[in-house]
């Protein structure tokens, strides 16, 4: 299992891609197209939103699990884009759970209207309809992929859903109403495109467990965007932590062997919410520029700061991490002295909720930096001494071995140190 150990955007797709060639299935278990996963292979950048990252490995079957909320228009667009770039995407390589819930046009309209009305109190949602879709799922009024493929059931759902959404859009937000006939026509056309990919995925994944062909569970966002364990209310609407993989796929916890947490060598966040170690000066701007820290989905600049070891140690506890993949170590070259957040003044551990974390004052440990360019370094011994010490200090502070180190954007720009990546 691969999960984000920070606030998302940690580089999970690259790690998934590295592991995918060893395993038969890659399964997404939560989230939607509010996450953008960027991978560079042979100098070509590919951005994935819904389709699991194993799609770039020829031998992988990619599963969109029942815990994902699926925007059918986005999925069709993503399929077409990959095919246009020479990637094979067919029902043998991509499967969508019939139990997954669907993001509908009114979910997106309500998401945008609510965020606009919130003004200064906005959460920073992407406006992709993720939250409203999960609301309908939990409220037992959502539409599943199976229902999308049933024209009669779809028509009834659209009639009721558009009427209810329009009352809210017009009355509460002064927004334009949706046209039911247009919505239905659009969804019927998308259902035709997606029908070949849809099937129940639980037995399929259990067959893979029994056959020991290997499953890689891929999470979106990160631990501190989890709806239960994150910095509420500045969180996403699903369980991003490792435990969410079981509910979002139908595979029980006894089948899970390894949980790898992905963490950047510094920290970032898109949108609102607390970042105790944030750098709002020239150093923060440098991290953003050198690390190309802009959202793959929205293009928004990411807020950057020092590595927060207290938060990653908490993530290790919540997820049961067996290893850390530390990405973007190369970005820290030439930064001079480096700081690592090791805790918060007067606090034991990470405080719950956004308000308490916003008020927290980090305690820093200063470490010597390095000037050498690390891009493409693939050997631990080839790293500068201070770079090795930085990684080793993160291991000590988090209590988890760093099993992979990223030294560039490319697929092969990594240092393997053990764990599931070895052999």
C-alpha positions in Angstrom: 0.0 0.0 0.0 1.2 3.5 -0.9 -0.2 6.5 1.1 0.7 10.1 1.5 2.4 10.9 4.8 1.9 14.7 4.6 -0.8 16.8 2.9 -0.8 15.3 -0.5 1.4 16.1 -3.6 4.2 13.9 -2.1 5.0 12.1 -5.4 3.0 9.0 -4.9 2.6 8.3 -8.6 6.3 7.9 -9.1 6.6 5.4 -6.3 3.5 3.5 -7.5 5.0 3.3 -11.0 8.3 1.9 -9.6 6.4 -0.9 -7.8 3.8 -1.6 -10.4 6.0 -3.7 -12.7 6.3 -6.2 -9.8 2.6 -6.6 -9.3 -0.4 -7.6 -11.4 -3.0 -5.1 -10.0 -2.9 -1.4 -9.0 -6.1 -0.2 -7.2 -7.2 3.3 -6.2 -9.4 3.1 -3.1 -10.6 6.7 -2.4 -10.8 10.2 -3.6 -11.6 11.5 -7.0 -10.2 13.7 -9.7 -9.3 16.4 -7.2 -5.9 14.7 -7.0 -3.4 15.1 -9.8 -0.6 12.5 -10.1 2.4 13.6 -12.3 4.9 11.1 -13.7 7.9 11.8 -16.0 8.9 8.8 -18.1 11.6 9.2 -20.8 11.2 13.0 -20.5 7.4 12.8 -21.2 5.1 14.2 -18.5 1.9 12.3 -17.8 -0.8 13.7 -15.4 -3.3 11.2 -14.0 -6.4 12.1 -12.0 -8.6 9.1 -11.8 -6.8 6.2 -13.5 -4.4 4.4 -11.3 -0.7 5.0 -11.9 0.0 1.4 -13.0 -1.6 2.3 -16.4 1.9 3.2 -17.6 3.2 -0.3 -16.9 2.2 -2.7 -19.7 1.5 -5.7 -17.4 -0.8 -4.0 -14.9 -4.5 -4.3 -14.5 -5.7 -1.0 -13.0 -8.8 -0.9 -10.7 -10.8 2.1 -9.7 -12.3 0.8 -6.4 -15.7 1.2 -4.8 -14.3 3.9 -2.5 -13.5 6.3 -5.3 -16.0 9.0 -6.6 -15.9 9.0 -10.4 -16.6 11.9 -12.7 -17.5 10.0 -15.9 -16.6 13.0 -18.1 -13.2 13.3 -16.6 -12.6 9.6 -16.8 -13.5 9.4 -20.5 -11.3 12.4 -21.2 -8.4 10.8 -19.4 -8.8 7.5 -21.3 -8.8 9.4 -24.6 -5.8 11.4 -23.7 -3.7 8.3 -22.7 -4.8 6.5 -25.9 -3.8 9.5 -28.0 -0.3 9.3 -26.4 0.1 5.6 -27.3 -1.0 4.1 -24.0 -3.1 1.0 -24.2 -6.3 1.6 -22.2 -9.0 -1.1 -22.6 -11.2 -3.2 -20.4 -8.4 -5.7 -19.8 -6.2 -3.0 -18.3 -8.7 -0.7 -16.7 -11.7 -1.7 -14.5 -14.1 0.6 -12.8 -16.1 -0.8 -9.8 -19.9 -0.8 -10.4 -20.2 0.1 -6.7 -18.2 3.3 -7.0 -20.3 6.5 -6.7 -20.6 9.0 -9.5 -19.8 12.7 -9.4 -22.8 14.5 -11.1 -23.1 17.9 -12.7 -25.0 19.3 -9.7 -22.2 18.2 -7.3 -19.8 20.4 -9.2 -22.2 23.3 -9.4 -22.9 23.1 -5.6 -19.2 22.8 -4.8 -18.3 26.0 -6.7 -21.3 27.9 -5.4 -20.6 27.0 -1.8 -17.0 27.9 -2.0 -17.7 31.2 -3.6 -20.3 32.1 -1.0 -17.9 31.2 1.8 -15.6 34.1 0.9 -12.7 34.5 3.3 -13.8 31.3 5.1 -13.4 29.0 2.1 -11.8 25.7 2.6 -9.8 25.7 -0.7 -11.7 23.0 -2.5 -10.9 22.3 -6.1 -14.5 22.7 -7.1 -14.6 19.2 -8.7 -17.7 18.1 -6.8 -15.9 15.6 -4.5 -17.4 16.8 -1.2 -21.0 16.9 -2.4 -20.7 13.5 -4.1 -19.4 12.0 -0.8 -22.3 13.8 1.0 -24.8 12.1 -1.2 -23.0 8.7 -0.7 -23.2 9.0 3.1 -26.7 10.4 2.8 -27.8 7.3 0.8 -29.0 9.3 -2.1 -25.9 8.9 -4.4 -25.7 7.3 -7.8 -23.4 4.4 -8.4 -21.7 3.4 -11.6 -24.2 0.5 -11.8 -27.1 3.0 -11.8 -25.3 5.2 -14.4 -25.5 2.2 -16.7 -29.3 1.7 -16.1 -31.0 4.3 -18.2 -34.3 4.1 -16.4 -32.7 4.4 -13.0 -30.5 7.2 -14.2 -33.4 9.2 -15.6 -35.3 9.0 -12.3 -32.2 10.1 -10.3 -31.4 13.0 -12.6 -35.0 14.3 -12.5 -35.0 14.3 -8.7 -31.4 15.4 -8.3 -31.6 18.4 -10.6 -34.8 19.6 -9.1 -33.3 19.5 -5.6 -30.0 21.0 -6.6 -31.7 23.8 -8.6 -33.7 24.9 -5.5 -30.5 25.3 -3.6 -28.5 26.8 -6.4 -31.0 29.5 -7.2 -32.5 30.2 -3.8 -29.3 30.1 -1.7 -26.6 31.1 -4.0 -28.2 33.0 -6.9 -26.5 30.6 -9.4 -27.8 29.4 -12.8 -30.1 26.4 -12.7 -29.2 23.1 -14.4 -31.3 21.8 -17.3 -32.3 18.2 -16.6 -32.7 17.1 -20.2 -29.1 18.3 -21.0 -27.7 16.6 -17.9 -29.4 13.3 -18.7 -28.3 13.3 -22.4 -24.7 14.0 -21.3 -24.7 11.2 -18.8 -26.3 8.6 -21.1 -23.6 9.3 -23.7 -20.8 8.9 -21.1 -22.4 5.7 -19.8 -22.1 4.2 -23.3 -18.4 4.9 -23.3 -17.8 3.5 -19.8 -19.9 0.4 -19.9 -17.1 -1.9 -21.1 -14.9 -1.0 -18.2 -17.5 -1.5 -15.4 -17.7 -4.6 -13.3 -17.8 -5.7 -9.7 -14.2 -5.6 -8.5 -14.2 -7.2 -5.0 -14.0 -10.9 -6.2 -11.5 -9.9 -8.9 -9.2 -8.4 -6.2 -9.7 -11.4 -3.9 -8.7 -13.7 -6.7 -5.5 -11.8 -7.0 -4.9 -12.2 -3.2 -5.4 -15.9 -3.5 -3.2 -16.2 -6.6 -0.5 -14.0 -4.9 0.0 -12.1 -8.1 0.2 -8.9 -6.0 -2.0 -5.8 -5.5 -0.7 -2.3 -5.0 -3.2 0.0 -3.3 -2.8 3.6 -4.3 -4.1 6.4 -2.2 -4.8 10.0 -3.2 -4.1 13.2 -1.1 -2.3 12.6 2.2 -2.7 11.7 5.8 -3.5 15.2 7.0 -6.2 15.7 4.5 -8.0 12.6 5.9 -11.6 13.4 6.8 -11.1 11.9 10.3 -7.4 12.3 11.0 -6.6 15.5 9.1 -6.6 19.2 10.0 -10.4 19.5 9.9 -12.1 21.4 8.3 -9.3 21.8 5.8 -9.5 18.2 4.7 -10.9 16.1 1.8 -14.1 14.1 2.1 -12.7 10.6 2.3 -10.3 8.4 4.4 -6.9 8.9 2.9 -5.1 6.8 5.5 -4.1 3.2 5.1 -7.2 1.8 6.8 -9.3 3.4 4.1 -7.9 0.9 1.5 -9.9 -1.9 3.0 -13.3 -0.2 3.0 -12.5 1.3 -0.4 -11.6 -1.9 -2.1 -13.3 -4.8 -0.2 -10.0 -6.4 0.7 -9.5 -7.1 4.4 -6.5 -5.9 6.5 -5.0 -9.3 6.9 -4.1 -9.2 3.2 -1.9 -6.1 3.5 1.9 -6.8 3.8 3.6 -3.4 3.5 2.5 0.2 3.9 4.8 2.7 2.4 4.4 6.4 3.3 5.4 9.0 0.8 6.9 12.2 2.1 8.8 15.1 0.5 12.1 16.1 1.9 10.3 19.4 2.8 6.6 20.1 3.1 3.9 21.6 0.9 0.2 22.4 1.0 -2.3 23.5 -1.6 -5.1 25.8 -0.4 -6.1 26.9 3.1 -5.2 25.2 6.4 -2.3 25.2 8.9 1.3 24.7 8.0 3.4 25.3 11.1 6.7 25.1 9.3 5.7 27.2 6.4 8.3 29.5 4.8 6.8 32.8 3.6 10.1 34.3 2.7 12.6 33.9 -0.2 13.5 30.4 0.9 9.8 29.4 0.5 9.8 30.9 -3.0 13.0 29.1 -3.8 11.5 25.7 -2.8 8.4 26.4 -4.9 10.4 27.4 -8.0 13.0 24.6 -7.8 10.5 22.0 -6.8 7.9 23.1 -9.4 5.4 23.3 -6.7 2.1 24.0 -8.5 -1.0 21.8 -8.3 -1.3 19.2 -11.0 -5.1 19.6 -11.0 -5.6 23.3 -10.4 -2.2 24.9 -11.2 -2.4 26.7 -7.8 1.0 27.5 -6.2 1.8 25.3 -3.2 2.8 26.7 0.1 6.2 25.4 1.1 8.1 24.9 4.3 10.6 22.8 6.3 10.1 19.1 6.8 7.8 18.5 9.8 9.0 15.3 11.4 6.4 15.5 14.2 3.6 15.3 11.6 5.3 12.5 9.6 5.9 10.5 12.9 2.1 10.9 13.6 1.3 9.7 10.1 3.6 6.7 10.6 1.5 5.8 13.7 -1.9 6.3 12.1 -1.0 4.4 8.9 1.2 1.7 10.4 4.0 2.6 8.0 6.7 0.0 7.3 8.8 2.3 5.3 9.1 5.9 4.0 9.8 6.9 0.4 11.4 10.3 0.7 11.0 12.3 -2.5 12.6 15.5 -3.9 15.8 15.4 -1.8 17.5 17.1 -4.8 15.4 20.2 -4.3 17.2 21.0 -1.1 20.7 21.3 -2.7 22.2 24.8 -2.2 19.8 25.8 0.5 22.5 26.4 3.1 21.5 25.3 6.7 18.4 23.2 6.8 15.7 23.0 9.5 13.5 20.1 10.5 10.5 20.6 12.8 10.9 18.1 15.6 7.8 19.1 17.7 5.8 22.0 19.0 6.3 24.3 22.0 4.5 23.0 25.0 2.8 20.2 23.2 3.2 16.4 23.2 2.6 15.3 19.6 0.5 16.8 16.9 -2.6 18.7 18.2 -6.0 17.7 16.7 -7.8 20.1 14.4 -6.8 23.1 12.4 -7.2 25.8 15.1 -4.9 24.1 17.6 -2.3 23.3 14.9 -2.5 26.9 13.6 -1.6 28.2 17.0 1.3 25.7 17.4 4.9 27.0 17.3 7.4 24.5 15.8 10.6 23.5 17.5 13.4 23.3 15.0 16.6 21.3 14.7 19.2 22.8 12.4 21.2 20.5 10.1 24.0 21.3 7.7 23.1 21.5 4.1 25.0 20.6 0.9 25.7 22.3 -2.4 26.2 19.3 -4.7 23.6 18.7 -7.4 21.8 15.4 -6.6 19.8 15.1 -9.8 19.9 11.5 -11.0 22.1 10.2 -8.2 21.2 6.5 -7.8 23.7 5.3 -5.2 23.5 6.0 -1.4 27.3 6.3 -1.2 27.3 8.9 -4.0 25.2 11.3 -1.9 27.1 14.0 0.0 27.7 13.2 3.6 25.2 15.9 4.8 22.5 14.6 2.5 22.9 11.2 4.0 22.8 12.6 7.5 19.6 14.5 6.7 17.9 11.3 5.6 19.2 9.4 8.6 17.9 12.1 10.9 14.5 11.8 9.4 14.6 8.1 10.0 15.5 8.6 13.7 12.8 11.3 14.2 10.0 9.4 12.6 11.0 5.9 13.7 10.5 4.5 10.2 13.3 3.4 7.8 13.6 5.5 4.6 13.5 2.7 1.9 13.6 5.0 -1.1 15.1 8.4 -1.9 14.0 10.5 -4.8 16.8 12.5 -6.6 14.9 13.8 -9.6 11.6 13.8 -11.4 12.4 10.9 -13.7 11.3 7.3 -13.1 14.9 6.1 -12.6 16.1 9.0 -10.5 15.9 7.2 -7.2 18.1 5.5 -4.6 16.8 2.1 -3.4 17.6 1.4 0.2 15.6 -1.7 1.0 12.1 -2.8 1.9 9.6 -3.6 -0.8 11.7 -1.8 -3.4 14.7 -4.1 -3.1 15.1 -7.2 -5.3 
